[in-house]
Amino acid sequence: MRTVTGVIVILMIACCAAFAQTEAAPDGKDARKSSLYEWTDSKGTVHITDSLNSVPEKYRSQVRKREAAHEQAAAPERQLQEEKDSSSAEEAEQAEADAKAEWQQRMHDWNKRLADAERRYQGLENERKELAGAWVPPLVVPMENQIKIEQIEQQMKDVKAEIDAARNMIQNVIPEEARKAGVPPGWLRE
């Protein structure tokens, strides 16, 4: 009975010492990996210690190494924390990528609007030149062509206003909104 009590006391001391080492680590991680060593002597008594040097030389060949109980319990906890940290980092990266894509899409949309408006303006200008160009001097332009030219010029004014608005968005409004939102300037150029 004394031997069993002695083994239990030794086991408790070893576990407490290992736990104290873990608690002493400032970052919450194990200060060092601690192991317990178990062996059975010639009388059949099981001994456990936290130091291999405490094992008598003749029993060292039969020593069984075990992780301390607190390390076995902490391993899943550490793994969960590592997974949580990893998923948080992935979520942050994904959120940043989504935000970047949103700003780039906005710039892309306005650049497309600008290009479309410039093409329409060029087409209207060519149409106006065709109607007016055949008649020299412009005073002899038939009345129906003059009416069409005036309509085209009004359309050109409207399209010119679209072009100006798109350029303002691209050059001023969106960059200013991005600056206020803390968006890196490179996001708008890509």
Secondary structure, DSSP 8 states (H G I E B T S, - for coil): -HHHHHHHHHHHHHHHHHHHHHHH-TTSS-SS--EEEEEE-TTS-EEEES-GGGS-GGGGGG-EEEE-HHHHHHHHHHHHHHHHHHHHHHHHHHHHHHHHHHHHHHHHHHHHHHHHHHHHHHHHHHHHHHHHHTSSSGGGS-HHHHHHHHHHHHHHHHHHHHHHHHHHIIIIIHHHHHHHHT--THHHH-
